[in-house]
Amino acid sequence: MRISLPGMANDFIALLKDTSLVSVITVVELTKRLSITAVDTSGWLVPGLLCAGLYFAMSYPLSLLARKLEANLDKAKP
């Protein structure tokens, strides 16, 4: 388990970003909204940073959880 946890955590985070988070918000809809907003505001920087921030907000808690699980497994190894 200790050896396979990092790979599984990466796959889980990728799966989270590739599938529907809630019935309303999906990654595809998020990037489509980014494109529409960027065209409306004639700039890609602010909408792109907001989109990246949302991706980060979705992924970072899962990476913290995986890191905590790895630390617990390292403490428990014989």
PADRENSE-522420 format. One line per 3 residues: number of its first residue (from 1); their letters; for each residue x, y negated, z of N, C-alpha, C, O, CB. Coordinates in nm, 2 decimals. Glycine has a CB too. Layout:
NUM) a) X,Y,Z,X,Y,Z,X,Y,Z,X,Y,Z,X,Y,Z; ...
end
This chain:
1) mri) 0.08,0.12,0.00,0.00,0.00,0.00,0.09,-0.13,0.00,0.06,-0.22,-0.07,-0.10,0.00,0.12; 0.19,-0.12,0.08,0.28,-0.24,0.09,0.35,-0.27,-0.04,0.36,-0.39,-0.07,0.39,-0.21,0.20; 0.38,-0.17,-0.12,0.45,-0.20,-0.25,0.35,-0.24,-0.36,0.38,-0.33,-0.44,0.52,-0.07,-0.30
4) slp) 0.23,-0.19,-0.35,0.13,-0.23,-0.46,0.05,-0.35,-0.43,-0.02,-0.40,-0.52,0.03,-0.11,-0.48; 0.05,-0.40,-0.31,-0.03,-0.52,-0.27,0.00,-0.65,-0.36,-0.10,-0.71,-0.40,-0.01,-0.55,-0.13; 0.13,-0.68,-0.38,0.15,-0.80,-0.46,0.09,-0.80,-0.60,0.03,-0.89,-0.65,0.30,-0.83,-0.47
7) gma) 0.10,-0.68,-0.67,0.04,-0.67,-0.80,-0.11,-0.67,-0.80,-0.17,-0.73,-0.88,0.09,-0.54,-0.86; -0.16,-0.60,-0.70,-0.31,-0.60,-0.68,-0.36,-0.74,-0.66,-0.47,-0.78,-0.71,-0.35,-0.51,-0.57; -0.29,-0.82,-0.57,-0.34,-0.95,-0.54,-0.33,-1.04,-0.67,-0.42,-1.12,-0.69,-0.25,-1.02,-0.43
10) ndf) -0.23,-1.03,-0.75,-0.22,-1.11,-0.87,-0.33,-1.07,-0.97,-0.39,-1.16,-1.03,-0.09,-1.08,-0.94; -0.36,-0.94,-0.98,-0.47,-0.90,-1.07,-0.61,-0.95,-1.01,-0.69,-0.99,-1.09,-0.47,-0.74,-1.08; -0.62,-0.95,-0.88,-0.75,-0.99,-0.83,-0.77,-1.14,-0.85,-0.88,-1.19,-0.88,-0.75,-0.96,-0.68
13) ial) -0.66,-1.22,-0.84,-0.67,-1.37,-0.86,-0.70,-1.39,-1.01,-0.78,-1.48,-1.04,-0.54,-1.44,-0.82; -0.64,-1.32,-1.10,-0.67,-1.33,-1.24,-0.81,-1.30,-1.27,-0.88,-1.36,-1.35,-0.57,-1.25,-1.33; -0.86,-1.19,-1.21,-0.99,-1.15,-1.23,-1.09,-1.25,-1.18,-1.20,-1.27,-1.24,-1.02,-1.01,-1.16
16) lkd) -1.06,-1.31,-1.07,-1.14,-1.42,-1.01,-1.16,-1.53,-1.11,-1.27,-1.59,-1.13,-1.09,-1.47,-0.88; -1.04,-1.57,-1.17,-1.05,-1.69,-1.26,-1.11,-1.65,-1.40,-1.16,-1.74,-1.47,-0.91,-1.74,-1.29; -1.11,-1.52,-1.43,-1.17,-1.48,-1.56,-1.32,-1.44,-1.55,-1.38,-1.43,-1.66,-1.09,-1.36,-1.61
19) tsl) -1.37,-1.43,-1.44,-1.51,-1.39,-1.42,-1.59,-1.51,-1.36,-1.54,-1.61,-1.32,-1.53,-1.26,-1.34; -1.72,-1.49,-1.35,-1.81,-1.59,-1.29,-1.78,-1.59,-1.14,-1.79,-1.49,-1.07,-1.95,-1.56,-1.32; -1.76,-1.71,-1.09,-1.74,-1.73,-0.94,-1.88,-1.74,-0.87,-1.90,-1.67,-0.77,-1.66,-1.86,-0.91
22) vsv) -1.96,-1.82,-0.92,-2.09,-1.83,-0.87,-2.18,-1.82,-1.00,-2.13,-1.83,-1.11,-2.12,-1.97,-0.79; -2.31,-1.80,-0.98,-2.39,-1.79,-1.10,-2.39,-1.92,-1.19,-2.44,-1.92,-1.30,-2.53,-1.76,-1.07; -2.34,-2.03,-1.13,-2.35,-2.16,-1.20,-2.21,-2.20,-1.26,-2.21,-2.25,-1.37,-2.39,-2.27,-1.10
25) itv) -2.10,-2.17,-1.19,-1.97,-2.21,-1.23,-1.89,-2.10,-1.28,-1.87,-2.00,-1.21,-1.90,-2.28,-1.12; -1.84,-2.11,-1.41,-1.75,-2.01,-1.46,-1.63,-2.09,-1.51,-1.63,-2.21,-1.53,-1.81,-1.92,-1.57; -1.52,-2.02,-1.53,-1.40,-2.08,-1.58,-1.42,-2.13,-1.72,-1.37,-2.24,-1.76,-1.28,-1.98,-1.58
28) vel) -1.50,-2.06,-1.81,-1.53,-2.10,-1.94,-1.60,-2.24,-1.94,-1.57,-2.33,-2.01,-1.61,-2.00,-2.02; -1.70,-2.24,-1.85,-1.78,-2.37,-1.84,-1.69,-2.48,-1.78,-1.71,-2.60,-1.82,-1.90,-2.35,-1.75; -1.60,-2.45,-1.70,-1.51,-2.55,-1.64,-1.42,-2.61,-1.75,-1.41,-2.73,-1.75,-1.43,-2.49,-1.53
31) tkr) -1.36,-2.52,-1.83,-1.28,-2.58,-1.94,-1.36,-2.65,-2.05,-1.31,-2.74,-2.11,-1.19,-2.46,-2.00; -1.48,-2.60,-2.07,-1.56,-2.67,-2.17,-1.60,-2.81,-2.12,-1.60,-2.91,-2.19,-1.69,-2.59,-2.20; -1.63,-2.82,-1.99,-1.66,-2.95,-1.93,-1.54,-3.04,-1.93,-1.55,-3.16,-1.95,-1.71,-2.93,-1.79
34) lsi) -1.42,-2.98,-1.92,-1.30,-3.06,-1.93,-1.28,-3.12,-2.06,-1.25,-3.24,-2.08,-1.17,-2.97,-1.90; -1.31,-3.04,-2.17,-1.30,-3.09,-2.30,-1.40,-3.20,-2.33,-1.36,-3.31,-2.39,-1.32,-2.98,-2.40; -1.52,-3.19,-2.29,-1.63,-3.29,-2.31,-1.59,-3.42,-2.23,-1.60,-3.53,-2.29,-1.76,-3.24,-2.26
37) tav) -1.55,-3.40,-2.11,-1.51,-3.52,-2.03,-1.39,-3.59,-2.09,-1.38,-3.72,-2.09,-1.48,-3.48,-1.89; -1.29,-3.52,-2.14,-1.17,-3.58,-2.20,-1.21,-3.66,-2.32,-1.15,-3.76,-2.34,-1.07,-3.47,-2.23; -1.30,-3.60,-2.40,-1.34,-3.68,-2.52,-1.42,-3.80,-2.48,-1.40,-3.91,-2.54,-1.43,-3.59,-2.61
40) dts) -1.51,-3.79,-2.38,-1.59,-3.91,-2.34,-1.50,-4.02,-2.28,-1.53,-4.14,-2.30,-1.69,-3.86,-2.24; -1.40,-3.98,-2.21,-1.31,-4.08,-2.14,-1.19,-4.12,-2.22,-1.11,-4.21,-2.18,-1.27,-4.03,-2.01; -1.17,-4.06,-2.34,-1.06,-4.08,-2.43,-0.92,-4.05,-2.36,-0.82,-4.12,-2.39,-1.06,-4.22,-2.48
43) gwl) -0.92,-3.96,-2.27,-0.80,-3.93,-2.20,-0.81,-3.79,-2.15,-0.91,-3.74,-2.10,-0.77,-4.03,-2.09; -0.69,-3.72,-2.15,-0.69,-3.58,-2.10,-0.62,-3.56,-1.96,-0.64,-3.46,-1.90,-0.61,-3.49,-2.20; -0.55,-3.67,-1.92,-0.48,-3.65,-1.80,-0.56,-3.63,-1.67,-0.55,-3.53,-1.60,-0.39,-3.77,-1.78
46) vpg) -0.65,-3.72,-1.65,-0.74,-3.71,-1.52,-0.83,-3.59,-1.53,-0.83,-3.51,-1.43,-0.82,-3.84,-1.51; -0.90,-3.56,-1.64,-0.98,-3.44,-1.64,-0.90,-3.31,-1.63,-0.94,-3.22,-1.57,-1.06,-3.44,-1.77; -0.78,-3.32,-1.69,-0.69,-3.20,-1.69,-0.64,-3.17,-1.54,-0.64,-3.06,-1.50,-0.57,-3.22,-1.78
49) llc) -0.61,-3.28,-1.47,-0.56,-3.27,-1.33,-0.68,-3.22,-1.24,-0.66,-3.14,-1.15,-0.51,-3.40,-1.28; -0.80,-3.27,-1.27,-0.91,-3.22,-1.19,-0.94,-3.07,-1.22,-0.97,-3.00,-1.12,-1.04,-3.30,-1.22; -0.93,-3.03,-1.34,-0.95,-2.89,-1.38,-0.85,-2.80,-1.31,-0.88,-2.70,-1.26,-0.95,-2.87,-1.53
52) agl) -0.72,-2.85,-1.32,-0.61,-2.77,-1.25,-0.63,-2.77,-1.10,-0.60,-2.66,-1.04,-0.48,-2.84,-1.29; -0.68,-2.88,-1.04,-0.71,-2.87,-0.90,-0.82,-2.77,-0.86,-0.81,-2.71,-0.76,-0.75,-3.01,-0.86; -0.92,-2.76,-0.95,-1.02,-2.66,-0.92,-0.97,-2.52,-0.93,-1.00,-2.43,-0.85,-1.14,-2.68,-1.02
55) yfa) -0.89,-2.50,-1.03,-0.82,-2.36,-1.05,-0.74,-2.33,-0.92,-0.74,-2.22,-0.87,-0.74,-2.36,-1.17; -0.66,-2.43,-0.88,-0.58,-2.42,-0.76,-0.67,-2.39,-0.64,-0.63,-2.30,-0.56,-0.50,-2.54,-0.74; -0.78,-2.46,-0.62,-0.87,-2.44,-0.51,-0.93,-2.30,-0.51,-0.96,-2.25,-0.40,-0.98,-2.55,-0.51
58) msy) -0.94,-2.24,-0.63,-1.00,-2.11,-0.63,-0.89,-2.00,-0.60,-0.92,-1.90,-0.54,-1.06,-2.08,-0.77; -0.77,-2.03,-0.64,-0.67,-1.92,-0.63,-0.59,-1.93,-0.51,-0.55,-1.82,-0.45,-0.57,-1.94,-0.75; -0.56,-2.04,-0.45,-0.47,-2.06,-0.34,-0.52,-1.98,-0.21,-0.44,-1.92,-0.15,-0.45,-2.20,-0.31
61) pls) -0.65,-1.99,-0.18,-0.69,-1.91,-0.06,-0.67,-1.76,-0.07,-0.63,-1.70,0.03,-0.83,-1.94,-0.03; -0.68,-1.71,-0.19,-0.66,-1.57,-0.21,-0.51,-1.54,-0.20,-0.48,-1.43,-0.15,-0.71,-1.53,-0.35; -0.43,-1.62,-0.25,-0.28,-1.60,-0.24,-0.24,-1.61,-0.09,-0.15,-1.53,-0.05,-0.20,-1.70,-0.32
64) lla) -0.30,-1.69,-0.01,-0.27,-1.70,0.13,-0.31,-1.57,0.20,-0.24,-1.52,0.28,-0.34,-1.82,0.20; -0.43,-1.52,0.16,-0.48,-1.40,0.22,-0.38,-1.28,0.18,-0.35,-1.20,0.27,-0.62,-1.37,0.17; -0.34,-1.27,0.06,-0.25,-1.17,0.02,-0.12,-1.18,0.09,-0.06,-1.08,0.13,-0.23,-1.17,-0.13
67) rkl) -0.07,-1.30,0.11,0.06,-1.32,0.18,0.05,-1.27,0.33,0.14,-1.21,0.38,0.10,-1.47,0.18; -0.07,-1.30,0.39,-0.09,-1.26,0.53,-0.10,-1.11,0.54,-0.04,-1.05,0.63,-0.22,-1.33,0.58; -0.17,-1.05,0.44,-0.18,-0.90,0.44,-0.04,-0.84,0.42,-0.01,-0.74,0.49,-0.27,-0.85,0.33
70) ean) 0.04,-0.90,0.33,0.18,-0.84,0.31,0.26,-0.86,0.44,0.34,-0.76,0.48,0.25,-0.92,0.20; 0.25,-0.97,0.51,0.32,-0.99,0.63,0.28,-0.89,0.74,0.37,-0.83,0.81,0.31,-1.13,0.69; 0.15,-0.86,0.75,0.10,-0.76,0.84,0.15,-0.62,0.81,0.18,-0.54,0.90,-0.05,-0.76,0.85
73) ldk) 0.15,-0.59,0.68,0.20,-0.46,0.64,0.35,-0.45,0.67,0.40,-0.34,0.70,0.17,-0.43,0.50; 0.43,-0.55,0.65,0.57,-0.55,0.68,0.60,-0.53,0.83,0.70,-0.46,0.86,0.64,-0.68,0.63; 0.52,-0.59,0.91,0.53,-0.57,1.05,0.50,-0.42,1.10,0.56,-0.37,1.19,0.45,-0.66,1.13
76) akp) 0.41,-0.36,1.03,0.36,-0.23,1.06,0.45,-0.12,1.00,0.43,0.00,1.04,0.22,-0.21,1.02; 0.54,-0.15,0.91,0.61,-0.04,0.85,0.71,0.02,0.95,0.77,-0.05,1.03,0.69,-0.10,0.72; 0.73,0.15,0.93,0.82,0.22,1.03,0.96,0.20,1.01,1.05,0.25,1.08,0.79,0.37,1.03
end
